[in-house]
Amino acid sequence: MVITRATARKSPARYSLRLPVIFHWNDGTEHTEGGFTRDVGIDGALILCTHCPPLGSTIKVEVLVPSPNQDNEELWIGGVGKVTGITGGAGCAVFGVRGVFDEIHAV
């Protein structure tokens, strides 16, 4: 077996986390919706919601991570990405966003 640079590259870790998320996009009109993450990685997330942004949209994502030690301090993690896939059902949808979470703040 030949190992090339492409096969040697490891994909970033994904974590099955259900965290509250707010996302924004503009298609000529500003939109803000909310939902929950299904899984999260440094390079993107799967998001459960009722209203998805259009495929290919650039969106701003804001995830709230509760404090593990109950001290009322939470982490706000944000970033910008592109909607890469959408699947839907009755009143519920899942979409994938690929981007980088590069903003972290304690709130």
Secondary structure, DSSP 8 states (H G I E B T S, - for coil): ----HHHH-----EE----EEEEEEESSSEEEEEEEEEEEETTEEEEEESS---TT-EEEEEEEE--TT-SS--EEEEEEEEEEEEEE-SS-EEEEEEEEEEEEEE-
